Amino acid sequence: MFHLRIREQLRGDKNISGARIEAIRKEKGIKQVEMIESLALQGVDITSSGLSKIEGQHRGINDYELLAIANTLDVSIDELLGR
């Protein structure tokens, strides 16, 4: 049996897509390390800490990062933005 870590910090206000990124990633069963590897293959260098900060909305996200994340999760940028 495994346990998911519960987010200990409140969400920040640095981006509007982090919570959706985290929810979709978990829904699709993608681990953070797998996501980071996929992003690296697309030329986007994000650390596990950086991804956690994006998902927790404590770090802004660049347009090229958002595009790579959308590609990795196989969703549209609009979906990540809540449109």
Number of C-alpha atoms within 10 A of each C-alpha: 2 4 5 6 6 6 9 7 8 9 16 17 12 15 19 17 21 27 18 15 23 20 12 18 18 13 10 11 10 14 11 17 12 12 19 20 16 18 19 14 11 16 12 17 14 16 14 13 10 16 21 17 19 24 24 23 20 19 17 17 19 9 10 12 16 19 18 20 23 18 15 18 18 11 14 15 17 10 13 21 15 10 7
